[in-house]
């Protein structure tokens, strides 16, 4: 272990786990499962200090770009408390960092910003000034968050993105999104400055890896309609013929799909007989549309270009085991998707590029299954017991509720609403109802959930499927704001943005109700996913890996939102009798504290904060 002290007062097992991680990395990878509140980030960073002192780099991969600041903020504490001279960088993509792209409007995607950058770089005033600035004063700050780099560059009229690229070579710790590690299209830009073979990779919230859909893409009927208009606009008869054929196929062959119904399609049927060359013509026409939009000062977006790229990719993946082509109707529109299920096959090669890898999360059990499904070969498993007991949580398993079946009946939905209302009347604090799906959520809302909550003095905050990032941030801010009065009710699906990744410390969330078990619906996608995993791992293990374990991990993640530190206290309710059969897969504190009740007893739940005061 390093010659430095741990920068915090150590919690139980933190130093022991740090030493285990440091030793295990000498011979392979590490899979660390530790509960929320354990302090995985500082523990792993502490374990990596000997490697950093020896000249290794650390790449810290997170699920989304918005999470890249967290490890760098932790590194700032290490620098301050221990006198370290390490440099850390929160790395973001062009979409977040391009100053020039702001002139083309908001909400541009990565491909659009990249297009603008490639066209303008030679004459971009921000890029050309890059060589005129001395970045040493910025580097001297040591731990650089995204906003610091962006603000520093903006004030000097310098490109923030390419400034980041320059800073990469000086960074000891780089935090970035998964895409920069797993995508060959993006990782080259990082590998030039931070060679993977000399680096240790940390994969945060690693339970997300199984569902990355690495080669996936989706188009909709709207994409085809816009593509047809664009083909006519630029006068490309071949592109128009191709898109019209595809649109007719979707209308005639797939138009009968009901809402949330799906089926497999063959990408070759999207191309007219003998029309293979039309795909290339459509790509050229799509590029012409982007050029036209760009010259008009508009965002260089082209549905025709997207359709052609989708089709080229799909045609190239025909016959590849683990890739499926699925059509489904959602929100009244048919969509066509390339669905890549090959997490183990693709990711195995990624991990081999690094000197060592640390995978960490609070929900990886069973660890053997996690390792197998994401292609981890030689590894040491470290599992940390949770610090939570009856002082922290009351856990209830409701035996007369279930969302089992394809439809949530009115009677059961009303029973759920009654259960939640009884719970709210008792808790009188910020509560989340995390549902098995949006379908279940709609059923509860239609049965009067929001009205009952309002009658009890709560203000509902509801996650929608079409919610933008800005809307979601505002909704989350409002829910947390209600914590002071204890009257916020969050209604959101398990596996969604509010049930995973979001933090609700202290009184921001004191009660979680799981409405159902978040199994995937028995759709074409679910069937294909299970069949693929059964072809890899056998009938029984394949079903567990593809269907059961991911659902229970989503449920465990949702429960964990209310317990973020050993000082937190909460009431946790498993609102489905089927959890009885899966308790062995749930976190240890859930297994040990769960008590079976009927839904009519939820107005008498034990409130741990009334019985035990945990010093803070």
Secondary structure, 3 states (H helix, E strand, C coil): CCCCCCCCCCCCCHHHHHHHHHHHCCCCEEEEECCCCCCHHHHHHHHHHHHHHCCCEEEEEECCHHHCHHHHHHHHHHHHHHCCCCCEEECCCHHHHCCHHHHHCCCCCHHHHHHHHHHHHHHCHHHHHHHHCCCHHHHCCCEECHHHHHHHHHHCCCCHHHHHHHHHCCCCEEEEECHHHHCHHHHHHHHCCCCHHHEEEEECCHHHHHHCCCCCEEEEHHHHHHHHHHHHHCCCHHHHHHHHHHHHHHHHHHCCCCCCCEEECCHHHHCCCCCCHHHHHHHHHHHHHHHHHHHCCCCCCCHHHHHHHHHHHHHHHCCCCCEEEEEEEECCEEEEEEEECCHHHHHHHHHCCCCEEEEEECCCCCHHHHHHHCCCCCEEEEECCCCCCCCCEEEEEECCCCCCCCCCCHHHHHHHHHHHHHHHHHHCCCEEEEECCHHHHHHHHHCCHHHHHHHCCCEEEECCCCCCHHHHHHHHHHHHHHHHCCCEEEEEECCCCCCCCCCCCHHHCCEEEEECCCCCCCCHHHHHHHHHHHHHHCHHHHHHHHHHHHHHHHHHHHHHHHCCCCCCCEEEEEECHHHHHHHHHCCHHHHHHEEEECHHHHHHCCCHHHHCCCCC
